[in-house]
Amino acid sequence: MRRTVISIFILASVNAFAQTETLTKEDLAKELQPLKTNIQTLQNENGGLKSEISNLNTELSKANKSIDSLRTLTQENSSAISQTANQLGIQITTTEQTANKRIDEVGQSLSTNSLYGIIGVLSAILLSGLLYWLLSKRQKTDKTEVVEQLQKTKSSIEESLVKEFGKQTSLIESELQLLAQQKTESLKAENAETDHSLALKVASEINLIERNINLMDKGTKGLKQLERSVGKLKDNLSANGYEMPELLGKQYHQGMKVIVTSSIPDENLEKGSEIITKVLMPQVNFNDKMIQTAQIEVSVGM
């Protein structure tokens, strides 16, 4: 195509030269020189294109060879895949049959074992329930017997204490008689200082009996008689000028003239409430004058 272009270009130039008769040989050479240059350039470019086309043909040949190799390899892979698939299909079928057979065997075994296991578990549960019922019944019976035995023992001990305290009240009455005699003699003696030791001893003994009475069951045999005896002792003590103010169960406040030996938290009391729950040593007044300070224990509401 380039040669055709060049020929046309030369003919056009000759035609132009023919039309211009006045052109000289030098002018013609000048006109042809660019054409020679262009022709040379075109020839160089044509050579380059031929070289590129040769290279492209070489690469195309290599590509065709690679495509042929890939086709061959693809066919071989397809054959191998088909063969492998067939083998896997056979193996899967065989494995599935074997697995199904084993599953059936295991299922039958599990069914039998499960039945025996369920029977065993139910038997164990029933046996455990029976044993629990028997033990609970036995425990309740034993607990009831123990409670009854403890109650009987407690009642017996309290009855014995009541008898002992009854004997002690008789001794205290004797001491009160001595106290009365002591008072008569002190009245006869002028400017004689009164001895309160016997009265304080009697007051402590009465307080001890009262403290134990508060711990006893109200239905204890002989308890009411003992309470009446203690009341008489306090009356006799009062007749000699000595009084024991009632502090047990009273509300405690900071202004009281007592000695608090301990404070015990008690959730059953109202929060902030303070109650005297034990009198360790009684307060004793003589002729309305305190001669002994009480020692008490206070329970504090939480």
Sequence and secondary structure as in RCSB ss.txt:
>XXXX:A:sequence
MRRTVISIFILASVNAFAQTETLTKEDLAKELQPLKTNIQTLQNENGGLKSEISNLNTELSKANKSIDSLRTLTQ
ENSSAISQTANQLGIQITTTEQTANKRIDEVGQSLSTNSLYGIIGVLSAILLSGLLYWLLSKRQKTDKTEVVEQL
QKTKSSIEESLVKEFGKQTSLIESELQLLAQQKTESLKAENAETDHSLALKVASEINLIERNINLMDKGTKGLKQ
LERSVGKLKDNLSANGYEMPELLGKQYHQGMKVIVTSSIPDENLEKGSEIITKVLMPQVNFNDKMIQTAQIEVSV
GM
>XXXX:A:secstr
 HHHHHHHHHHHHHHHHHH TT  HHHHHHHHHHHHHHHHHHHHHHHHHHHHHHHHHHHHHHHHHHHHHHHHHHH
HHHHHHHHHHHHHHHHHHHHHHHHHHHHHHHHHHHHHHHHHHHHHHHHHHHHHHHHHHHHHHHHHHHHHHHHHHH
HHHHHHHHHHHHHHHHHHHHHHHHHHHHHHHHHHHHHHSTT     HHHHHHHHHHHHHHHHHHHS TT TTHHH
HHHHHHHHHHHHHHTTEE    TT B  TTS EEEEEEEEETTS TT EEEEEEEE  EEETTEEEE EEEEEEE
E 
